[in-house]
Amino acid sequence: MFNQSKTNRHLHLGIAFLLAAMLSIGQIFAQNVNVSGRVTDQNGEPIAGAAVYIKGTRTGTSTNVDGRYNINCAPNAVLVFQSIGYSSIEVPVNNRSTVNAVLNDDAN
């Protein structure tokens, strides 16, 4: 006959390994999110040509004449917004599809 406790232990180890593998694969195939939004000044006026980039990367875009932008990034990314004459800000995406930013006049 076979040892029942040894068989159960192998079964439990196999299940644990399978669960760990499934969780790892889920992280590998995590989807990016398409984020869009509008960049304005403190008066609500659009800022055309503002730079929008993913912190820690060289991936970025700029706003159109209406202050609107689109960028593809990780759901936990941090977006950096900057434009000449304004203080730059960092905004966490936090798995949102819309991230708006208000830039204040540079206090120089």
Secondary structure, 3 states (H helix, E strand, C coil): CCCHHHHHHHHHHHHHHHHHHHHHHHHHCCCCEEEEEEEEECCCCECCCCEEEECCCCCEEECCCCCEEEEEECCCCEEEEECCCECCEEEECCCCCECCEEECECCC
